[in-house]
């Protein structure tokens, strides 16, 4: 087999195994052990074939470069795929010094459960808003926040488990999600 074809196969196979490995790690972090185990089988199968091929070449620098380049591109593609499928849940914390009732009302009308807490920040009273959102919904949630307060401070973190399966459905039975002003 030609050196160029060998390097191309190593590069493509390495992209595949690292992409699978990146997704596997994400599944492990989310506690999805069956998916992670399934992907792990194929990841290591591809890896062992590629390593055997690289080691079988007599100090072929091009094979080493193809191996390293495939690793790099595989990481990029794996993370890109994970961002596209956007699995899982996030907790969003918003801190705003502005009147938060319009933000809360709009979020609740859109079906988000929002808990608000009075707080005190460096410059005076603030509202802390807490919500659990699906990763796919994060930008929509933040768009509502930015619509009313473009300078609101917020943090976002992964959530491994949520015990309320209804957390993002229209809340008509709960009084249409209207917050009462205190």
C-alpha positions in Angstrom: 0.0 0.0 0.0 1.3 3.4 -0.8 2.6 5.7 2.0 0.0 8.4 1.1 -2.9 5.9 1.2 -1.6 4.4 4.5 -1.4 7.9 6.0 -4.9 8.8 4.8 -6.3 5.7 6.4 -4.5 6.3 9.6 -5.7 9.9 9.6 -9.4 9.0 9.0 -9.4 6.1 11.4 -7.9 8.2 14.1 -10.5 10.9 13.5 -13.2 8.2 14.0 -11.7 6.7 17.1 -11.1 10.1 18.8 -14.5 11.4 17.8 -16.1 8.3 19.4 -13.8 8.7 22.4 -14.8 12.3 22.9 -18.5 11.4 22.8 -17.8 8.4 25.1 -16.2 10.7 27.7 -19.2 13.0 27.6 -21.6 10.1 28.1 -19.5 8.9 31.0 -19.7 12.4 32.6 -23.5 12.3 32.2 -23.8 8.9 33.8 -24.9 7.2 30.5 -22.9 4.0 31.1 -24.5 1.8 28.4 -23.9 4.3 25.6 -20.4 4.9 26.9 -19.6 1.2 27.0 -21.0 0.7 23.5 -18.9 3.5 22.1 -15.8 2.4 24.1 -15.8 -1.0 22.3 -15.6 0.6 18.9 -13.2 3.3 20.0 -10.6 0.8 21.3 -11.1 -1.5 18.3 -10.3 1.3 15.8 -7.5 2.5 18.0 -5.7 -0.9 18.3 -5.9 -1.4 14.5 -4.5 2.1 13.9 -1.7 1.7 16.5 -0.7 -1.6 14.9 -0.6 0.0 11.5 1.5 3.0 12.8 3.9 0.7 14.7 4.2 -1.6 11.7 5.6 1.2 9.6 9.3 1.5 9.8 9.8 4.9 11.4 7.5 6.6 8.8 7.3 10.2 10.0 4.3 10.7 7.7 2.3 8.0 9.6 3.1 9.6 12.9 2.0 13.0 11.6 -1.2 11.5 10.2 -1.8 9.8 13.6 -1.4 13.1 15.5 -3.4 15.1 13.0 -6.2 12.6 13.2 -6.2 12.9 17.0 -6.5 16.7 16.8 -9.2 16.7 14.2 -11.1 13.9 16.0 -11.3 16.0 19.2 -12.6 19.0 17.2 -15.2 16.9 15.4 -16.3 15.1 18.6 -16.9 18.3 20.5 -18.7 19.8 17.4 -21.0 16.7 17.2 -21.7 16.9 21.0 -22.6 20.6 20.7 -25.0 19.8 17.8 -26.8 17.1 19.7 -26.8 19.2 22.8 -27.8 16.4 25.2 -28.5 17.0 28.9 -29.6 19.7 31.2 -28.1 22.9 32.5 -28.7 25.0 35.5 -28.8 28.7 34.7 -28.3 31.3 37.5 -29.1 34.9 36.6 -28.3 37.8 38.8 -29.9 41.1 37.8 -30.2 44.4 39.6 -33.1 45.5 37.3 -36.7 44.7 37.8 -36.7 41.0 37.2 -40.5 40.5 37.0 -40.7 41.0 33.3 -37.9 38.5 32.7 -39.6 36.0 35.1 -43.0 36.4 33.5 -41.7 36.0 30.0 -39.6 32.9 30.9 -42.6 31.3 32.7 -44.9 32.1 29.8 -42.5 30.3 27.5 -42.7 27.3 29.9 -39.5 27.6 31.9 -39.7 27.0 35.7 -37.9 29.9 37.4 -37.2 30.3 41.0 -36.4 33.8 42.1 -34.7 34.9 45.3 -34.0 38.3 46.7 -30.4 39.1 47.3 -28.0 41.9 47.9 -25.0 42.6 45.6 -22.2 45.1 45.6 -24.4 47.9 44.3 -27.6 47.0 46.3 -30.6 44.8 45.9 -30.6 42.1 43.2 -32.8 39.2 42.1 -31.3 35.7 41.7 -33.1 33.6 39.1 -32.6 29.8 39.0 -33.8 27.5 36.3 -33.0 24.1 34.8 -33.1 24.1 31.0 -32.3 21.6 28.3 -29.0 22.4 26.6 -30.9 22.8 23.3 -33.0 25.5 24.9 -30.1 27.5 26.5 -29.9 30.2 23.8 -33.7 30.8 23.8 -33.6 31.2 27.6 -30.7 33.6 27.4 -32.3 35.5 24.6 -35.2 36.3 26.9 -32.9 37.4 29.7 -30.9 39.6 27.3 -34.1 41.1 25.8 -34.9 42.7 29.1 -31.4 43.0 30.6 -28.5 42.8 28.2 -26.0 43.2 31.1 -27.4 40.6 33.4 -24.8 38.4 35.0 -25.4 34.7 34.5 -23.6 31.3 35.0 -24.4 28.0 33.4 -23.4 24.5 34.6 -24.1 21.0 33.6 -26.7 19.1 35.6 -26.4 15.3 35.8 -29.9 14.5 36.9 -33.3 16.3 37.1 -36.1 14.7 39.0 -38.9 16.8 37.5 -39.7 15.5 33.9 -42.2 18.4 33.3 -39.7 21.2 33.9 -40.1 22.7 30.4 -43.7 22.5 29.4 -46.3 25.2 29.2 -47.5 25.9 32.8 -51.2 26.8 32.1 -52.5 24.8 35.0 -50.2 26.8 37.4 -51.8 30.2 36.8 -50.1 30.9 33.4 -46.7 31.4 35.1 -47.4 35.0 36.0 -45.1 36.3 38.8 -46.8 38.5 41.4 -45.0 41.7 42.2 -44.2 42.1 45.9 
